[in-house]
Amino acid sequence: MQTINLHDGYCGHLLPFYTEPVEREKGLVKLRCAEPGLTYCTRWVEEQIWIDQLNEQRERMERHQPLHVREVLKLSFPAPQEKAHA
């Protein structure tokens, strides 16, 4: 499962969080910490920050991979779609 690095929300430490939300609510996503021993920790993040982090990670991975791997990454790690606001 993919992870993104976010501040823990308490002390400001950067920790890996799984990219798949545990819960969604009114423009927020709840992510579970991927750090061994801290998987009980969760963090609410604004949905736009989550989308930006996913896009940044995907771009960073594409910059550092050969072209044929980039095509695989696009298939296995698609860009998140923004919700249409009414």
Secondary structure, 3 states (H helix, E strand, C coil): CCEEEEECCCCCCEEEEECCCCEEECCEEEEEECCCCCCCCEEEEEHHHHHHHHHHHHHHHHHCCCHHHHHHHHHHCCCCCCCCCC
